[in-house]
Amino acid sequence: MRRVWLVCTVIGCICLTTSLSAQSNTGESATVEPTMLIDRPTAGMLGRGSYLVSGIFFQQGGLLFGVSVGLLDRFSFGISYGGTEIIGPNDPTMNPLPGVNVKLRMFEETTVVPAIAIGFDSQGKGPYLKGIDRYQIKSPGFYAVASQNYAVMGNLSVHGGINYSTERNDGDRDMNVFFGAEKSLGSSISLLAEYDLAINDNNNEALGRGRGYLNLGLRWSWGKGLIVGFDLKNIIKNQSNISIGNRTVQIEYVGSF
């Protein structure tokens, strides 16, 4: 019953929002800044009155549902929840707590200075691993990130930041560094690349093997605020249980009140 409720909630929220003002964060026609690359945040903001509803489908029948809202032009808040075996015949295993994210834009972008934002995000990615009290991919936790946009055959945005995850029971409590880029291909498609150095996931008790996480993604705007994405994660096999990369699919709706 819980699995049916969660899937219906995702579909219902996306259908409901289509009656409101649609926007897009993908391709050259984007009207809203992307707030995330793949697993790591950008300095992009939703803006006051804008919102994002998302559903991410991942391994082990997993589904992660999230809602974020721009409360002010420089401040946003979001919440997420999900679990594994939601899709499939087995009983679902839900995450122990909802994820919470808040973001504050400290400085606006200029032609020579990037936008800078700070925030907190407790939502990791992939299955939750009870034995070591963390997600397969650790949550960002506390972070600071800078983003700069360029007009290069469309739109090109580059991003880089540092973060300190609150998931530290595996004994690795280091700060971490990440960076990435997004490039538009026409009016409705964007390609994404992200490299998480995973400095906080490479000791003897952690899951990482010291290679970091390299992720690639595709975003396609289907019009009226609906965006479909496909990600190929951990393609350099930083965890030993990966063959050709972890494949995930996500559906987003971006709109405004």
PATORVO-898029 format. One record per atom (N, C-alpha, C): residue number from 1; residue in one letter; atom name; x, y, z. Coordinates in steps of 0.001 Angstrom, whole numbers. Example, Ala and Ser with C-alpha at 12.3 -4.5 7.8 and 13.67 -1.06 7.14 Angstrom:
BEGIN
  resi  resn  name       px       py       pz
     1     a     N    13190    -5690     7800
     1     a    CA    12300    -4500     7800
     1     a     C    13200    -3300     7800
     2     s     N    12850    -2250     7080
     2     s    CA    13670    -1060     7140
     2     s     C    12900       30     7870
// end
This chain:
BEGIN
  resi  resn  name       px       py       pz
     1     m     N      817    -1204        0
     1     m    CA        0        0        0
     1     m     C      862     1270        0
     2     r     N     1948     1265      775
     2     r    CA     2812     2435      804
     2     r     C     3429     2703     -561
     3     r     N     3785     1615    -1280
     3     r    CA     4404     1796    -2587
     3     r     C     3396     2401    -3558
     4     v     N     2146     1935    -3536
     4     v    CA     1120     2477    -4427
     4     v     C      869     3945    -4112
     5     w     N      813     4268    -2819
     5     w    CA      562     5655    -2408
     5     w     C     1650     6583    -2907
     6     l     N     2918     6161    -2796
     6     l    CA     4020     7030    -3183
     6     l     C     4058     7236    -4689
     7     v     N     3878     6155    -5468
     7     v    CA     3877     6289    -6916
     7     v     C     2718     7167    -7376
     8     c     N     1548     6966    -6793
     8     c    CA      382     7791    -7149
     8     c     C      599     9258    -6784
     9     t     N     1281     9502    -5670
     9     t    CA     1565    10876    -5267
     9     t     C     2449    11565    -6292
    10     v     N     3504    10871    -6757
    10     v    CA     4391    11446    -7769
    10     v     C     3610    11782    -9031
    11     i     N     2847    10813    -9541
    11     i    CA     2093    11035   -10776
    11     i     C     1047    12129   -10578
    12     g     N      363    12101    -9435
    12     g    CA     -675    13087    -9175
    12     g     C     -142    14492    -9089
    13     c     N      999    14657    -8404
    13     c    CA     1583    15996    -8277
    13     c     C     2016    16540    -9626
    14     i     N     2613    15687   -10456
    14     i    CA     3044    16144   -11773
    14     i     C     1841    16512   -12636
    15     c     N      785    15706   -12588
    15     c    CA     -421    16018   -13371
    15     c     C    -1096    17287   -12873
    16     l     N    -1157    17464   -11558
    16     l    CA    -1813    18635   -10990
    16     l     C    -1108    19913   -11394
    17     t     N      223    19884   -11386
    17     t    CA      965    21109   -11656
    17     t     C      880    21540   -13110
    18     t     N      483    20668   -14019
    18     t    CA      404    21054   -15422
    18     t     C     -667    22113   -15671
    19     s     N    -1563    22320   -14729
    19     s    CA    -2587    23351   -14895
    19     s     C    -2085    24719   -14456
    20     l     N     -876    24781   -13888
    20     l    CA     -309    26045   -13458
    20     l     C      661    26550   -14523
    21     s     N     1423    27585   -14219
    21     s    CA     2296    28207   -15195
    21     s     C     3560    27387   -15390
    22     a     N     3726    26804   -16570
    22     a    CA     4867    25931   -16829
    22     a     C     6112    26738   -17136
    23     q     N     7274    26162   -16758
    23     q    CA     8560    26748   -17081
    23     q     C     9505    25618   -17478
    24     s     N    10782    25954   -17694
    24     s    CA    11755    24935   -18073
    24     s     C    13116    25319   -17540
    25     n     N    13940    24302   -17206
    25     n    CA    15322    24552   -16791
    25     n     C    16308    23838   -17714
    26     t     N    15873    23530   -18937
    26     t    CA    16653    22712   -19859
    26     t     C    16730    23363   -21236
    27     g     N    17907    23290   -21873
    27     g    CA    18083    23804   -23222
    27     g     C    18173    25313   -23279
    28     e     N    18255    25828   -24492
    28     e    CA    18398    27269   -24687
    28     e     C    17142    28035   -24296
    29     s     N    16000    27376   -24275
    29     s    CA    14744    28055   -23929
    29     s     C    14457    28038   -22432
    30     a     N    15425    27633   -21615
    30     a    CA    15219    27561   -20171
    30     a     C    14853    28917   -19600
    31     t     N    13854    28907   -18732
    31     t    CA    13417    30127   -18055
    31     t     C    13717    30103   -16560
    32     v     N    14161    28939   -16051
    32     v    CA    14514    28771   -14635
    32     v     C    15907    28165   -14562
    33     e     N    16705    28639   -13625
    33     e    CA    18050    28101   -13466
    33     e     C    17999    26667   -12935
    34     p     N    18822    25771   -13454
    34     p    CA    18883    24424   -12866
    34     p     C    19470    24491   -11465
    35     t     N    18812    23854   -10523
    35     t    CA    19270    23888    -9133
    35     t     C    20199    22736    -8794
    36     m     N    20237    21711    -9639
    36     m    CA    21101    20558    -9448
    36     m     C    21777    20211   -10772
    37     l     N    22966    19639   -10682
    37     l    CA    23538    18967   -11838
    37     l     C    22925    17567   -11899
    38     i     N    23595    16572   -11310
    38     i    CA    23040    15226   -11238
    38     i     C    22819    14851    -9772
    39     d     N    23904    14694    -9019
    39     d    CA    23783    14434    -7584
    39     d     C    24232    15608    -6728
    40     r     N    24801    16632    -7338
    40     r    CA    25360    17748    -6596
    40     r     C    24694    19057    -6987
    41     p     N    24610    20013    -6050
    41     p    CA    23870    21254    -6294
    41     p     C    24633    22252    -7148
    42     t     N    23898    23167    -7735
    42     t    CA    24459    24342    -8391
    42     t     C    24095    25567    -7543
    43     a     N    24540    26729    -7987
    43     a    CA    24135    27975    -7336
    43     a     C    22828    28504    -7908
    44     g     N    22209    27743    -8810
    44     g    CA    20938    28162    -9401
    44     g     C    19801    28169    -8392
    45     m     N    18863    29095    -8575
    45     m    CA    17726    29260    -7670
    45     m     C    16420    29153    -8448
    46     l     N    15395    28722    -7765
    46     l    CA    14069    28664    -8375
    46     l     C    13436    30041    -8518
    47     g     N    13721    30942    -7606
    47     g    CA    13070    32237    -7626
    47     g     C    11744    32198    -6891
    48     r     N    11313    33326    -6382
    48     r    CA    10087    33369    -5581
    48     r     C     8872    32948    -6403
    49     g     N     8112    32010    -5864
    49     g    CA     6899    31546    -6521
    49     g     C     7103    30419    -7511
    50     s     N     8361    30025    -7759
    50     s    CA     8620    28892    -8646
    50     s     C     8758    27614    -7822
    51     y     N     8515    26486    -8443
    51     y    CA     8600    25226    -7729
    51     y     C     9060    24127    -8683
    52     l     N     9552    23041    -8113
    52     l    CA    10006    21885    -8877
    52     l     C     9505    20623    -8198
    53     v     N     8845    19769    -8949
    53     v    CA     8382    18461    -8476
    53     v     C     9156    17403    -9247
    54     s     N     9739    16423    -8560
    54     s    CA    10578    15445    -9244
    54     s     C    10320    14037    -8736
    55     g     N    10556    13081    -9616
    55     g    CA    10550    11667    -9263
    55     g     C    11747    11004    -9907
    56     i     N    12623    10401    -9101
    56     i    CA    13824     9732    -9597
    56     i     C    13656     8233    -9407
    57     f     N    13826     7472   -10472
    57     f    CA    13697     6021   -10449
    57     f     C    15092     5408   -10532
    58     f     N    15465     4580    -9547
    58     f    CA    16818     4050    -9490
    58     f     C    16793     2559    -9183
    59     q     N    17976     1983    -8939
    59     q    CA    18111      536    -8809
    59     q     C    17307      -12    -7630
    60     q     N    17095    -1324    -7664
    60     q    CA    16349    -2059    -6640
    60     q     C    14906    -1568    -6519
    61     g     N    14314    -1186    -7650
    61     g    CA    12939     -710    -7639
    61     g     C    12760      567    -6857
    62     g     N    13808     1415    -6840
    62     g    CA    13789     2611    -6002
    62     g     C    13083     3793    -6634
    63     l     N    12483     4615    -5784
    63     l    CA    11829     5853    -6196
    63     l     C    12075     6909    -5138
    64     l     N    12533     8069    -5580
    64     l    CA    12736     9217    -4692
    64     l     C    11881    10362    -5209
    65     f     N    10960    10833    -4376
    65     f    CA    10043    11913    -4731
    65     f     C    10457    13180    -3996
    66     g     N    10467    14318    -4696
    66     g    CA    10870    15567    -4056
    66     g     C    10070    16762    -4542
    67     v     N     9952    17757    -3670
    67     v    CA     9315    19034    -3996
    67     v     C    10187    20152    -3448
    68     s     N    10511    21139    -4283
    68     s    CA    11257    22323    -3853
    68     s     C    10501    23566    -4271
    69     v     N    10567    24602    -3447
    69     v    CA     9817    25840    -3698
    69     v     C    10735    27030    -3457
    70     g     N    10682    27996    -4365
    70     g    CA    11372    29261    -4153
    70     g     C    10530    30168    -3270
    71     l     N    10920    30300    -2012
    71     l    CA    10160    31155    -1091
    71     l     C    10486    32626    -1303
    72     l     N    11747    32902    -1647
    72     l    CA    12202    34240    -2005
    72     l     C    13082    34099    -3240
    73     d     N    13445    35221    -3863
    73     d    CA    14298    35121    -5040
    73     d     C    15647    34503    -4710
    74     r     N    16083    34643    -3462
    74     r    CA    17400    34124    -3080
    74     r     C    17318    33007    -2042
    75     f     N    16142    32472    -1795
    75     f    CA    16023    31434     -775
    75     f     C    14992    30402    -1201
    76     s     N    15364    29128    -1106
    76     s    CA    14445    28049    -1462
    76     s     C    14478    26961     -400
    77     f     N    13412    26162     -384
    77     f    CA    13274    25069      581
    77     f     C    12669    23873     -133
    78     g     N    13115    22678      263
    78     g    CA    12565    21479     -352
    78     g     C    12574    20299      592
    79     i     N    11786    19293      239
    79     i    CA    11711    18065     1026
    79     i     C    11591    16883       66
    80     s     N    12127    15740      448
    80     s    CA    12106    14568     -412
    80     s     C    11932    13314      436
    81     y     N    11435    12262     -197
    81     y    CA    11254    10993      511
    81     y     C    11124     9869     -511
    82     g     N    11582     8679     -130
    82     g    CA    11489     7552    -1026
    82     g     C    12011     6283     -391
    83     g     N    12354     5320    -1220
    83     g    CA    12838     4046     -731
    83     g     C    13088     3096    -1880
    84     t     N    13385     1845    -1556
    84     t    CA    13638      812    -2549
    84     t     C    12504     -216    -2542
    85     e     N    12463    -1039    -3596
    85     e    CA    11429    -2063    -3788
    85     e     C    10027    -1459    -3889
    86     i     N     9948     -179    -4183
    86     i    CA     8640      436    -4408
    86     i     C     8051      -69    -5712
    87     i     N     8900     -290    -6688
    87     i    CA     8501     -919    -7942
    87     i     C     8993    -2358    -7903
    88     g     N     8096    -3319    -8007
    88     g    CA     8488    -4715    -7937
    88     g     C     7619    -5498    -6964
    89     p     N     7885    -6802    -6785
    89     p    CA     7002    -7662    -6006
    89     p     C     7270    -7680    -4507
    90     n     N     8418    -7175    -4060
    90     n    CA     8782    -7279    -2649
    90     n     C     8224    -6130    -1825
    91     d     N     8215    -6303     -506
    91     d    CA     7780    -5231      384
    91     d     C     8739    -4057      276
    92     p     N     8225    -2827      200
    92     p    CA     9112    -1671       72
    92     p     C     9904    -1424     1350
    93     t     N    11101     -918     1186
    93     t    CA    11939     -478     2294
    93     t     C    12112     1031     2178
    94     m     N    11496     1773     3087
    94     m    CA    11493     3221     2995
    94     m     C    12717     3812     3700
    95     n     N    13135     4980     3243
    95     n    CA    14232     5680     3887
    95     n     C    13859     6015     5329
    96     p     N    14842     6074     6241
    96     p    CA    14510     6307     7651
    96     p     C    13911     7674     7921
    97     l     N    14315     8689     7158
    97     l    CA    13820    10050     7369
    97     l     C    13651    10754     6017
    98     p     N    12755    11718     5933
    98     p    CA    12705    12547     4724
    98     p     C    13988    13361     4592
    99     g     N    14342    13672     3352
    99     g    CA    15453    14574     3103
    99     g     C    14974    16018     3100
   100     v     N    15822    16918     3570
   100     v    CA    15493    18344     3626
   100     v     C    16606    19122     2928
   101     n     N    16220    20110     2139
   101     n    CA    17233    20970     1531
   101     n     C    16821    22428     1619
   102     v     N    17782    23268     1929
   102     v    CA    17602    24722     1942
   102     v     C    18785    25343     1206
   103     k     N    18530    26430      498
   103     k    CA    19601    27093     -248
   103     k     C    19423    28597     -185
   104     l     N    20547    29306      -13
   104     l    CA    20553    30768       43
   104     l     C    21571    31292     -955
   105     r     N    21147    32151    -1876
   105     r    CA    22058    32771    -2841
   105     r     C    22738    33947    -2141
   106     m     N    24049    33884    -2042
   106     m    CA    24811    34927    -1358
   106     m     C    25183    36064    -2300
   107     f     N    25603    35720    -3514
   107     f    CA    26043    36732    -4479
   107     f     C    25461    36389    -5847
   108     e     N    25011    37419    -6546
   108     e    CA    24488    37226    -7895
   108     e     C    25626    37172    -8906
   109     e     N    25384    36527   -10003
   109     e    CA    26383    36392   -11061
   109     e     C    26556    37701   -11813
   110     t     N    27816    38023   -12154
   110     t    CA    28132    39117   -13074
   110     t     C    28948    38528   -14219
   111     t     N    29406    39383   -15122
   111     t    CA    30177    38884   -16258
   111     t     C    31524    38328   -15836
   112     v     N    32032    38707   -14678
   112     v    CA    33355    38240   -14243
   112     v     C    33313    37474   -12926
   113     v     N    32210    37550   -12191
   113     v    CA    32111    36895   -10885
   113     v     C    30953    35898   -10916
   114     p     N    31176    34657   -10500
   114     p    CA    30089    33669   -10523
   114     p     C    29061    33909    -9439
   115     a     N    27881    33353    -9621
   115     a    CA    26893    33304    -8548
   115     a     C    27402    32343    -7471
   116     i     N    27157    32682    -6225
   116     i    CA    27602    31852    -5104
   116     i     C    26418    31601    -4177
   117     a     N    26235    30342    -3804
   117     a    CA    25149    29952    -2908
   117     a     C    25690    29016    -1833
   118     i     N    25031    29053     -679
   118     i    CA    25327    28114      395
   118     i     C    24036    27379      732
   119     g     N    24167    26189     1305
   119     g    CA    22951    25464     1627
   119     g     C    23215    24204     2425
   120     f     N    22131    23478     2638
   120     f    CA    22181    22191     3321
   120     f     C    21226    21243     2624
   121     d     N    21693    20013     2378
   121     d    CA    20872    19002     1710
   121     d     C    21184    17654     2354
   122     s     N    20188    17067     3021
   122     s    CA    20390    15808     3737
   122     s     C    19995    14584     2920
   123     q     N    19619    14785     1645
   123     q    CA    19146    13670      836
   123     q     C    20279    13048       31
   124     g     N    20680    11824      382
   124     g    CA    21622    11076     -429
   124     g     C    20912    10413    -1595
   125     k     N    21680     9716    -2443
   125     k    CA    21117     9075    -3622
   125     k     C    21386     7578    -3583
   126     g     N    20476     6827    -4219
   126     g    CA    20571     5384    -4215
   126     g     C    19958     4787    -2962
   127     p     N    20100     3478    -2768
   127     p    CA    19521     2821    -1593
   127     p     C    20152     3321     -297
   128     y     N    19353     3292      775
   128     y    CA    19885     3600     2099
   128     y     C    20437     2316     2705
   129     l     N    21664     2379     3215
   129     l    CA    22362     1212     3746
   129     l     C    22373     1283     5267
   130     k     N    21485      516     5889
   130     k    CA    21320      603     7338
   130     k     C    22577      192     8097
   131     g     N    23346     -763     7555
   131     g    CA    24504    -1262     8266
   131     g     C    25554     -212     8546
   132     i     N    25688      767     7641
   132     i    CA    26666     1842     7849
   132     i     C    25985     3207     7921
   133     d     N    24649     3209     8013
   133     d    CA    23885     4427     8292
   133     d     C    24192     5538     7280
   134     r     N    24093     5205     5993
   134     r    CA    24327     6197     4945
   134     r     C    23659     5741     3654
   135     y     N    23529     6677     2715
   135     y    CA    23070     6331     1376
   135     y     C    24242     5817      545
   136     q     N    23917     5104     -520
   136     q    CA    24978     4616    -1400
   136     q     C    25850     5776    -1890
   137     i     N    25228     6883    -2250
   137     i    CA    25937     8126    -2546
   137     i     C    25579     9116    -1450
   138     k     N    26581     9544     -706
   138     k    CA    26315    10405      450
   138     k     C    25604    11700       52
   139     s     N    24800    12197      969
   139     s    CA    24152    13486      771
   139     s     C    25199    14602      769
   140     p     N    24898    15737      116
   140     p    CA    25851    16852      151
   140     p     C    26083    17397     1554
   141     g     N    25038    17385     2398
   141     g    CA    25176    18003     3712
   141     g     C    25306    19516     3572
   142     f     N    26233    20116     4312
   142     f    CA    26488    21553     4212
   142     f     C    27385    21814     3001
   143     y     N    27051    22829     2202
   143     y    CA    27834    23068      993
   143     y     C    27885    24546      629
   144     a     N    28879    24871     -194
   144     a    CA    28994    26167     -860
   144     a     C    29349    25892    -2305
   145     v     N    28692    26585    -3235
   145     v    CA    28886    26287    -4648
   145     v     C    28859    27580    -5458
   146     a     N    29668    27622    -6512
   146     a    CA    29714    28758    -7429
   146     a     C    29324    28297    -8824
   147     s     N    28593    29147    -9556
   147     s    CA    28135    28815   -10909
   147     s     C    28312    30020   -11821
   148     q     N    28765    29752   -13047
   148     q    CA    28946    30811   -14038
   148     q     C    28383    30340   -15371
   149     n     N    27667    31222   -16050
   149     n    CA    27051    30891   -17336
   149     n     C    27741    31644   -18467
   150     y     N    27851    30971   -19623
   150     y    CA    28475    31560   -20797
   150     y     C    27600    31301   -22021
   151     a     N    27655    32227   -22976
   151     a    CA    26968    32043   -24256
   151     a     C    27968    31451   -25239
   152     v     N    27991    30122   -25340
   152     v    CA    28916    29412   -26220
   152     v     C    28098    28438   -27065
   153     m     N    27753    28853   -28267
   153     m    CA    26906    28031   -29138
   153     m     C    25681    27552   -28363
   154     g     N    25005    28490   -27741
   154     g    CA    23885    28194   -26852
   154     g     C    24257    28579   -25440
   155     n     N    23895    27743   -24492
   155     n    CA    24216    27997   -23091
   155     n     C    25224    26988   -22578
   156     l     N    26216    27495   -21852
   156     l    CA    27180    26647   -21166
   156     l     C    27312    27162   -19743
   157     s     N    27074    26298   -18769
   157     s    CA    27232    26688   -17365
   157     s     C    28242    25758   -16715
   158     v     N    29108    26337   -15883
   158     v    CA    30105    25560   -15147
   158     v     C    29876    25779   -13658
   159     h     N    30156    24741   -12868
   159     h    CA    29827    24754   -11457
   159     h     C    30940    24075   -10659
   160     g     N    31178    24562    -9455
   160     g    CA    32157    23933    -8583
   160     g     C    31869    24277    -7141
   161     g     N    32132    23319    -6240
   161     g    CA    31820    23590    -4844
   161     g     C    32517    22644    -3890
   162     i     N    32285    22903    -2617
   162     i    CA    32774    22055    -1542
   162     i     C    31590    21667     -670
   163     n     N    31686    20504       -9
   163     n    CA    30590    20095      858
   163     n     C    31114    19257     2018
   164     y     N    30306    19198     3072
   164     y    CA    30633    18407     4257
   164     y     C    29392    17616     4631
   165     s     N    29386    16326     4310
   165     s    CA    28213    15486     4533
   165     s     C    28032    15167     6011
   166     t     N    26783    15040     6429
   166     t    CA    26475    14624     7798
   166     t     C    26438    13109     7930
   167     e     N    26644    12380     6830
   167     e    CA    26712    10912     6871
   167     e     C    28174    10511     7104
   168     r     N    28513    10270     8372
   168     r    CA    29919    10086     8731
   168     r     C    30151     8813     9543
   169     n     N    29157     7937     9673
   169     n    CA    29331     6731    10487
   169     n     C    30217     5676     9841
   170     d     N    30615     5898     8580
   170     d    CA    31573     4987     7964
   170     d     C    33008     5367     8314
   171     g     N    33163     6379     9143
   171     g    CA    34483     6782     9604
   171     g     C    35183     7807     8739
   172     d     N    34626     8152     7573
   172     d    CA    35255     9126     6683
   172     d     C    34543    10469     6846
   173     r     N    35189    11404     7496
   173     r    CA    34572    12689     7826
   173     r     C    35231    13864     7115
   174     d     N    35877    13618     5996
   174     d    CA    36590    14666     5279
   174     d     C    35633    15623     4580
   175     m     N    36129    16832     4303
   175     m    CA    35452    17728     3371
   175     m     C    35528    17113     1976
   176     n     N    34692    17592     1087
   176     n    CA    34644    17044     -261
   176     n     C    34608    18175    -1282
   177     v     N    34979    17839    -2531
   177     v    CA    35006    18799    -3634
   177     v     C    34263    18196    -4824
   178     f     N    33521    19019    -5546
   178     f    CA    32809    18558    -6741
   178     f     C    32783    19667    -7781
   179     f     N    32625    19291    -9030
   179     f    CA    32474    20274   -10100
   179     f     C    31781    19617   -11281
   180     g     N    31293    20455   -12212
   180     g    CA    30578    19915   -13356
   180     g     C    30184    20997   -14327
   181     a     N    29456    20600   -15369
   181     a    CA    29049    21531   -16415
   181     a     C    27761    21061   -17054
   182     e     N    27044    22019   -17646
   182     e    CA    25837    21735   -18431
   182     e     C    25932    22469   -19750
   183     k     N    25633    21794   -20853
   183     k    CA    25681    22405   -22192
   183     k     C    24362    22158   -22914
   184     s     N    23755    23238   -23390
   184     s    CA    22500    23101   -24138
   184     s     C    22783    22593   -25542
   185     l     N    21849    21790   -26060
   185     l    CA    21862    21333   -27450
   185     l     C    20513    21683   -28052
   186     g     N    20429    22847   -28642
   186     g    CA    19154    23308   -29156
   186     g     C    18282    23871   -28052
   187     s     N    17010    24024   -28356
   187     s    CA    16111    24716   -27444
   187     s     C    15620    23872   -26283
   188     s     N    15698    22528   -26402
   188     s    CA    15023    21703   -25402
   188     s     C    15866    20587   -24801
   189     i     N    17158    20481   -25141
   189     i    CA    17998    19391   -24650
   189     i     C    19265    19950   -24014
   190     s     N    19678    19350   -22912
   190     s    CA    20939    19702   -22263
   190     s     C    21705    18434   -21914
   191     l     N    23029    18511   -22046
   191     l    CA    23921    17457   -21598
   191     l     C    24622    17905   -20326
   192     l     N    24790    16983   -19372
   192     l    CA    25401    17308   -18093
   192     l     C    26564    16359   -17815
   193     a     N    27581    16900   -17159
   193     a    CA    28703    16092   -16689
   193     a     C    29059    16569   -15288
   194     e     N    29353    15622   -14419
   194     e    CA    29614    15943   -13009
   194     e     C    30700    15012   -12478
   195     y     N    31655    15595   -11755
   195     y    CA    32681    14778   -11115
   195     y     C    32751    15129    -9634
   196     d     N    32417    14151    -8817
   196     d    CA    32480    14269    -7361
   196     d     C    33756    13562    -6916
   197     l     N    34718    14299    -6357
   197     l    CA    35986    13690    -5972
   197     l     C    35819    12634    -4885
   198     a     N    34706    12702    -4126
   198     a    CA    34408    11704    -3090
   198     a     C    35568    11542    -2112
   199     i     N    36155    12656    -1717
   199     i    CA    37223    12607     -710
   199     i     C    36677    12103      615
   200     n     N    35373    12266      806
   200     n    CA    34729    11802     2044
   200     n     C    34171    10382     1919
   201     d     N    34640     9646      916
   201     d    CA    34144     8276      708
   201     d     C    35263     7399      163
   202     n     N    36423     7443      815
   202     n    CA    37552     6680      270
   202     n     C    38451     6052     1333
   203     n     N    37973     5970     2591
   203     n    CA    38809     5283     3583
   203     n     C    38501     3779     3579
   204     n     N    39117     3049     4471
   204     n    CA    38998     1584     4460
   204     n     C    37593     1091     4770
   205     e     N    36799     1881     5506
   205     e    CA    35459     1459     5887
   205     e     C    34383     2007     4969
   206     a     N    34733     2911     4065
   206     a    CA    33762     3526     3173
   206     a     C    33539     2652     1935
   207     l     N    32649     3090     1051
   207     l    CA    32319     2316     -144
   207     l     C    33214     2643    -1329
   208     g     N    33725     3891    -1376
   208     g    CA    34499     4332    -2522
   208     g     C    35884     3708    -2588
   209     r     N    36442     3718    -3816
   209     r    CA    37756     3118    -4067
   209     r     C    38802     4172    -4417
   210     g     N    38510     5450    -4103
   210     g    CA    39463     6523    -4335
   210     g     C    39447     7117    -5728
   211     r     N    38488     6745    -6558
   211     r    CA    38423     7240    -7933
   211     r     C    37472     8416    -8100
   212     g     N    36605     8646    -7139
   212     g    CA    35566     9643    -7288
   212     g     C    34423     9121    -8147
   213     y     N    33370     9926    -8237
   213     y    CA    32179     9543    -8997
   213     y     C    32045    10448   -10213
   214     l     N    32138     9857   -11394
   214     l    CA    31918    10575   -12640
   214     l     C    30535    10212   -13167
   215     n     N    29703    11237   -13355
   215     n    CA    28319    11034   -13778
   215     n     C    28040    11824   -15048
   216     l     N    27244    11256   -15939
   216     l    CA    26799    11931   -17153
   216     l     C    25275    11924   -17193
   217     g     N    24693    12974   -17768
   217     g    CA    23234    13050   -17802
   217     g     C    22703    13741   -19043
   218     l     N    21457    13467   -19350
   218     l    CA    20727    14084   -20452
   218     l     C    19405    14593   -19917
   219     r     N    19038    15847   -20270
   219     r    CA    17746    16419   -19899
   219     r     C    17025    16863   -21165
   220     w     N    15751    16499   -21252
   220     w    CA    14958    16802   -22442
   220     w     C    13636    17420   -22006
   221     s     N    13407    18657   -22401
   221     s    CA    12162    19346   -22086
   221     s     C    11093    18961   -23096
   222     w     N     9981    18436   -22593
   222     w    CA     8873    18028   -23436
   222     w     C     7800    19110   -23555
   223     g     N     8115    20317   -23110
   223     g    CA     7159    21403   -23180
   223     g     C     6214    21397   -21997
   224     k     N     5603    22525   -21730
   224     k    CA     4657    22701   -20634
   224     k     C     5259    22295   -19282
   225     g     N     6564    22541   -19109
   225     g    CA     7208    22344   -17814
   225     g     C     7718    20954   -17537
   226     l     N     7409    19969   -18395
   226     l    CA     7792    18588   -18137
   226     l     C     9188    18308   -18685
   227     i     N    10059    17739   -17847
   227     i    CA    11437    17434   -18225
   227     i     C    11723    15977   -17887
   228     v     N    12268    15245   -18840
   228     v    CA    12646    13857   -18650
   228     v     C    14165    13762   -18699
   229     g     N    14745    13010   -17763
   229     g    CA    16189    12898   -17698
   229     g     C    16657    11457   -17600
   230     f     N    17845    11224   -18117
   230     f    CA    18500     9921   -18012
   230     f     C    19923    10158   -17531
   231     d     N    20360     9425   -16506
   231     d    CA    21693     9578   -15943
   231     d     C    22446     8262   -15978
   232     l     N    23725     8361   -16231
   232     l    CA    24641     7232   -16144
   232     l     C    25679     7609   -15097
   233     k     N    25613     6938   -13930
   233     k    CA    26402     7344   -12770
   233     k     C    27522     6357   -12476
   234     n     N    28558     6888   -11838
   234     n    CA    29664     6062   -11352
   234     n     C    30285     5262   -12492
   235     i     N    30542     5927   -13608
   235     i    CA    30989     5205   -14791
   235     i     C    32467     4821   -14733
   236     i     N    33217     5349   -13767
   236     i    CA    34601     4890   -13595
   236     i     C    34700     3909   -12427
   237     k     N    33545     3385   -12007
   237     k    CA    33470     2252   -11078
   237     k     C    34185     2523    -9758
   238     n     N    33752     3605    -9104
   238     n    CA    34304     3907    -7789
   238     n     C    33801     2940    -6726
   239     q     N    32697     2253    -7013
   239     q    CA    32221     1180    -6142
   239     q     C    32289     -131    -6912
   240     s     N    32633    -1191    -6237
   240     s    CA    32967    -2444    -6899
   240     s     C    31766    -3158    -7515
   241     n     N    30543    -2776    -7152
   241     n    CA    29366    -3487    -7661
   241     n     C    28799    -2849    -8923
   242     i     N    29593    -2054    -9631
   242     i    CA    29140    -1368   -10835
   242     i     C    29766    -2020   -12055
   243     s     N    28970    -2273   -13103
   243     s    CA    29505    -2854   -14337
   243     s     C    29718    -1756   -15379
   244     i     N    28639    -1272   -16006
   244     i    CA    28779     -216   -17019
   244     i     C    28253     1118   -16515
   245     g     N    27964     1217   -15249
   245     g    CA    27421     2456   -14704
   245     g     C    26010     2255   -14193
   246     n     N    25646     3025   -13216
   246     n    CA    24320     2950   -12619
   246     n     C    23361     3820   -13423
   247     r     N    22311     3227   -13979
   247     r    CA    21365     3965   -14821
   247     r     C    20153     4392   -14010
   248     t     N    19815     5665   -14094
   248     t    CA    18627     6182   -13416
   248     t     C    17821     7044   -14385
   249     v     N    16529     7139   -14108
   249     v    CA    15611     7954   -14906
   249     v     C    14893     8905   -13965
   250     q     N    14685    10133   -14401
   250     q    CA    13934    11067   -13574
   250     q     C    12947    11873   -14407
   251     i     N    11862    12254   -13766
   251     i    CA    10833    13106   -14360
   251     i     C    10672    14326   -13472
   252     e     N    10688    15509   -14077
   252     e    CA    10536    16751   -13317
   252     e     C     9428    17609   -13935
   253     y     N     8848    18403   -13086
   253     y    CA     7961    19455   -13565
   253     y     C     8367    20752   -12886
   254     v     N     8587    21795   -13690
   254     v    CA     8970    23112   -13182
   254     v     C     7872    24095   -13537
   255     g     N     7399    24816   -12547
   255     g    CA     6331    25784   -12789
   255     g     C     6375    26927   -11794
   256     s     N     5342    27757   -11825
   256     s    CA     5243    28878   -10890
   256     s     C     3791    29095   -10505
   257     f     N     3606    29645    -9331
   257     f    CA     2260    29907    -8822
   257     f     C     1706    31182    -9412
// end
